[in-house]
């Protein structure tokens, strides 16, 4: 007989009923091969005595096992492990292998996603963070959003709004977004041209997944948004890199390639290119629209921070021009509102939206209906427009201070151009300078900055990092530049 006394640990104060603990332990012994099919278990009287439990507890455990077909009763012989179970070879115990079935690595072979830089996560020792270019969450209209959530959840239609919804987003939000995008971006669209997603990254992935097949060629800028590159490569695309200079992506180089090669798709960030923040010039913009029409080129236009512009009126998206239905426009309300709420959107022809919604339904049946309805209410009331007006003024002031201090304290090391919009500065360093070492020294002093790994891409001659200014106030900005100077001198 097995040493049941040493194989069981019963927590009499735990939340799990004792009979269930006994049943689960016996199941584990069967799964581990210690109790093979056909083996007899102790009688309920014996096991209750061994485990010092009431007999009714063991009876209940055996009844549970019988209901699940783990054991069966043989008349005049006792209780037997079901003989129909597969035979499992008992495993020996080796220390250090972890606990349970998930203690080690997977027992099967699976493909590995491309290597990525570690997440940009502050730790306890970081007093100041210069991120990739995010809004200040302290300025978010969260109280207004929560107000709308409370209103919705106390209304009579709450249950219906919670349970049902289209994969393309709630009708109310798509209608409100269509009005908002028409007024701010000049997009002549209807709700059928819109899909609401859990952040812009989901919109990017869904659009790309619908377009790309393994072996397809995708044109991108160099450098380019790192997670866009990963998305296309994960889907099996070959990346065709086009240089980006101070006027944006090189459209002439793009045209030369289109004449010689079959390109499935173009990914472009014309407003505030990521990572360099440059804006595509008007001349190149017009030339690019010609190429799109001439080659019937599918284009994903990423406009992640359109709402933040300081020097002049924003440049209208490519999607607002005559592109013959070839441009898929992607943006984010998350960046605009500085919320942890993940809401992005995709604008495209109605037939493309229908197919994308079908694809999205496979992985995510629908979005967060209550949050989508709350955001729609903020758009309807004008609260979103008022918030954007306020934060534009604030972030412009922060940009001016940040760039002034960079000029004053870091001009011997960092080269940059004051951005016309967005929430970050693209800072470049002398050839051969170790940004990684600078990042490590800054981290030790309490300042978190990028190590540049996400921006080191093939064909680049100048390396840099994005230094976000929007999420730090005046005191934090001064402290950040002070620590950056100290790290550079160390």
Residue pairs with C-beta under 8 A, 6 or more apart in sequence:
1 42
2 29
2 34
2 35
4 42
4 47
4 50
4 51
5 50
5 51
7 25
7 29
7 34
8 22
8 25
8 51
9 25
10 18
10 21
10 22
10 51
10 53
11 21
12 18
14 21
16 24
18 53
18 57
19 57
19 58
19 60
19 61
19 64
20 61
20 64
22 47
22 51
22 53
22 57
22 58
22 61
23 61
23 62
23 64
23 65
26 35
26 41
26 61
26 65
26 70
26 71
27 65
27 68
27 70
29 35
30 70
30 81
30 85
31 88
32 88
32 90
32 91
33 87
33 88
33 89
33 90
33 91
34 90
35 41
35 81
36 81
36 87
36 88
37 81
37 82
37 83
37 84
37 85
37 86
37 87
38 80
38 81
38 83
39 80
39 81
40 77
40 78
40 79
40 80
40 81
41 47
41 62
41 71
41 78
41 79
41 80
41 81
42 50
43 78
43 79
44 55
44 58
44 59
44 62
44 79
45 55
47 53
47 58
48 54
48 55
48 57
48 58
51 58
62 71
62 79
65 71
66 72
66 73
69 82
70 81
70 82
70 85
71 79
71 80
71 81
71 82
72 79
72 80
72 82
73 79
73 80
74 80
97 103
97 104
98 104
113 230
113 234
114 230
114 233
114 234
116 226
116 230
117 226
117 451
117 453
117 454
120 131
120 132
120 448
120 450
122 129
122 448
123 448
125 443
125 446
126 443
126 446
126 447
126 448
127 446
127 447
127 479
127 483
128 446
128 447
128 448
128 472
128 476
128 479
128 480
128 483
129 447
129 448
129 471
129 472
130 447
130 448
130 449
130 467
130 468
130 469
130 472
130 480
130 484
131 448
131 468
131 471
132 424
132 450
132 466
132 468
133 305
133 422
133 423
133 424
133 466
133 468
133 470
134 335
134 338
134 423
134 468
134 470
134 471
135 335
135 336
135 337
135 338
135 391
135 395
135 423
135 470
135 471
136 338
136 391
136 394
136 470
136 471
136 472
136 473
137 338
137 339
137 340
137 471
138 338
139 338
139 390
139 391
139 394
140 337
140 338
140 339
141 337
141 339
141 378
141 383
141 384
141 387
142 339
144 378
144 383
144 387
145 337
145 339
145 341
145 371
145 374
145 375
145 378
148 373
148 374
148 375
148 377
148 378
149 370
149 371
149 374
151 377
152 158
152 161
152 370
152 373
152 374
152 377
153 370
161 170
161 369
161 370
161 373
162 369
162 370
164 369
165 366
165 367
165 369
165 372
166 357
166 366
167 357
167 358
167 360
167 361
167 364
167 365
167 366
168 174
168 194
168 195
168 196
168 353
168 356
168 357
168 360
169 194
169 195
169 196
169 197
169 345
169 366
169 367
169 372
170 196
170 367
170 369
170 372
170 373
170 376
171 191
172 372
172 373
172 376
173 196
173 372
173 373
173 375
173 376
173 379
174 191
174 194
174 195
174 196
175 191
175 376
176 375
176 376
176 379
176 380
177 191
177 194
177 196
177 345
177 376
177 379
178 189
178 190
178 191
178 193
178 194
179 379
180 379
180 384
181 187
181 189
181 194
181 331
181 345
181 347
182 188
182 189
184 306
184 307
185 303
185 306
185 316
185 317
185 319
185 320
186 316
186 317
186 320
187 317
187 319
187 320
187 329
187 347
188 320
189 347
190 350
192 350
192 353
193 347
193 348
193 349
193 350
193 353
194 345
194 346
194 347
194 353
195 203
195 206
195 345
195 346
195 348
195 353
195 356
195 357
195 360
196 343
196 344
196 345
196 367
196 372
197 203
197 206
197 343
197 344
197 345
197 346
197 360
197 367
198 342
198 343
198 344
198 364
198 367
198 368
199 332
199 334
199 342
199 343
199 344
200 302
200 304
200 330
200 331
200 332
200 334
200 335
200 344
200 345
201 227
201 231
201 344
202 342
202 344
202 360
202 364
203 330
203 344
203 345
203 346
204 227
204 228
204 231
204 300
204 302
204 330
205 231
206 346
206 356
206 359
206 360
207 300
207 328
207 330
207 346
207 348
207 352
207 356
208 218
208 231
208 232
208 235
208 237
208 265
208 267
208 300
209 235
209 359
210 352
210 355
210 356
210 359
211 264
211 265
211 298
212 218
212 232
212 235
212 236
212 237
212 264
212 265
213 236
213 264
214 235
214 236
214 237
215 236
215 237
215 238
216 236
216 237
216 238
216 264
216 265
217 237
217 238
217 239
217 240
217 261
217 262
217 263
217 264
218 232
218 237
218 238
218 239
218 240
218 263
218 264
218 265
218 266
218 267
219 240
219 241
219 242
219 254
219 257
219 263
219 265
219 266
219 267
220 228
220 229
220 232
220 239
220 240
220 241
220 242
220 266
220 267
221 241
221 242
221 243
221 244
221 248
221 249
221 267
221 268
221 269
221 273
222 241
222 242
222 243
222 244
222 457
222 458
222 459
222 460
223 244
223 275
223 276
223 455
223 457
223 460
224 241
224 244
224 267
224 269
224 274
224 457
225 269
225 274
225 275
225 302
226 454
226 455
226 457
228 267
228 302
229 239
229 457
232 239
232 267
233 239
237 264
237 265
240 257
240 261
240 263
241 457
241 458
241 459
242 249
242 250
242 253
242 254
242 257
243 249
243 250
243 253
243 459
244 250
244 273
244 276
244 278
245 278
246 278
246 417
247 278
247 280
247 281
247 283
247 284
248 270
248 273
248 278
248 279
248 280
248 281
248 284
249 268
249 270
249 273
249 280
249 284
249 288
250 284
251 284
251 287
251 288
251 291
252 287
254 266
254 288
254 291
255 287
255 291
257 263
258 291
258 295
258 297
263 295
263 297
264 298
265 297
265 298
265 299
265 300
266 292
266 297
266 298
266 299
266 300
267 299
267 300
267 302
268 280
268 288
268 299
268 300
268 301
268 302
268 318
269 301
269 302
269 303
269 304
270 279
270 280
270 285
270 288
270 301
270 303
270 315
270 317
270 318
271 279
271 280
271 303
271 305
271 306
271 314
271 315
271 317
271 421
272 278
272 279
272 304
272 305
272 306
272 419
272 421
272 422
273 279
273 280
274 302
274 304
274 466
275 424
275 426
275 454
275 455
275 464
275 465
275 466
276 426
276 464
277 417
277 419
277 421
277 422
277 424
277 425
277 426
277 466
278 417
278 426
279 315
279 420
279 421
280 288
280 315
282 315
285 315
285 318
285 321
288 318
289 318
289 321
289 322
289 323
291 297
292 299
292 318
292 323
292 324
292 326
292 327
293 322
293 323
293 324
293 326
296 324
296 326
297 326
298 326
298 328
299 318
299 323
299 326
299 327
299 328
300 328
300 330
301 317
301 318
301 319
301 327
301 328
301 329
301 330
302 330
302 331
303 317
303 329
303 330
303 331
304 330
304 331
304 332
304 335
305 332
305 335
305 336
305 421
305 422
305 423
306 314
306 317
306 331
307 335
307 336
307 388
307 392
308 391
308 392
308 395
308 421
308 422
308 423
308 470
309 392
309 420
309 421
310 392
310 395
310 396
310 399
310 419
310 420
310 421
311 420
311 421
312 420
314 421
317 327
317 329
318 327
318 329
319 327
319 328
319 329
319 347
325 349
327 348
328 346
328 347
328 348
328 352
329 346
329 347
329 348
330 344
330 345
330 346
330 347
331 344
331 345
331 347
332 343
332 344
332 345
333 339
333 341
333 343
333 344
333 345
333 375
334 340
334 341
334 342
334 343
334 344
335 423
336 384
336 387
336 388
337 384
337 387
338 391
341 368
341 371
341 375
343 367
343 371
343 372
343 375
346 353
346 356
348 356
375 384
378 384
395 423
395 469
395 470
398 469
398 470
398 472
398 473
398 474
398 477
399 418
399 419
399 425
399 469
399 470
401 469
401 474
401 477
402 425
402 467
402 469
402 472
402 477
402 481
403 416
403 418
403 425
403 469
405 477
405 478
405 481
406 414
406 416
406 425
406 427
406 467
406 481
409 481
409 482
409 484
409 485
410 481
410 484
410 485
410 488
413 429
413 430
413 433
413 488
414 427
414 428
414 429
415 427
415 428
415 429
416 425
416 426
416 427
416 428
417 426
418 425
419 425
419 426
423 468
423 469
423 470
423 471
424 466
424 467
424 468
424 469
424 470
425 466
425 467
425 469
426 464
426 465
426 466
427 464
427 465
427 466
427 467
428 462
428 463
428 464
429 435
429 438
429 463
429 464
431 461
431 462
433 463
435 450
435 451
435 452
435 463
435 464
435 465
436 451
436 452
436 453
438 449
438 487
438 488
439 449
439 450
439 451
439 452
439 465
440 451
441 487
441 490
442 448
442 449
442 483
442 484
442 487
443 449
444 487
445 483
445 486
445 487
446 483
447 479
447 480
447 483
447 484
447 487
449 465
449 467
449 484
450 465
450 466
451 465
452 463
452 464
452 465
455 463
455 464
455 465
455 466
456 463
469 477
472 480
